[in-house]
Amino acid sequence: MEQQHKIDIKQALRVFDRITREGEKHGDEWQFQGLFASTDLDGYTVFIRSPKVELTIFFHNKYTVDYRNAVDLHEFVELLEKLDRGQSHW
């Protein structure tokens, strides 16, 4: 199910930065605290995903978020908030 949902994009980009600084790189993506981060070839599109949710951030902070249900999305948003505050997921 794809739907526009209120995501704090500035927060998500801060978390993306943390994932790429503190995470482990595997192929074309970084992994940190249960999240995966990557970009497209030109770097203008950013992807942050968990096993159940994928957030795609486009140029000019437009975005889409793909998820199956509201609980999955809620857990994803909570994880973004925790990581943005410098806390660990584990």
Secondary structure by P-SEA (a helix, b strand, c coil): cccccccaaaaaaaaaaaaaacccccccccccccbbbbbcccccbbbbbcccbbbbbccccccccccccaaaaaaaaaaaaaaaaccccc
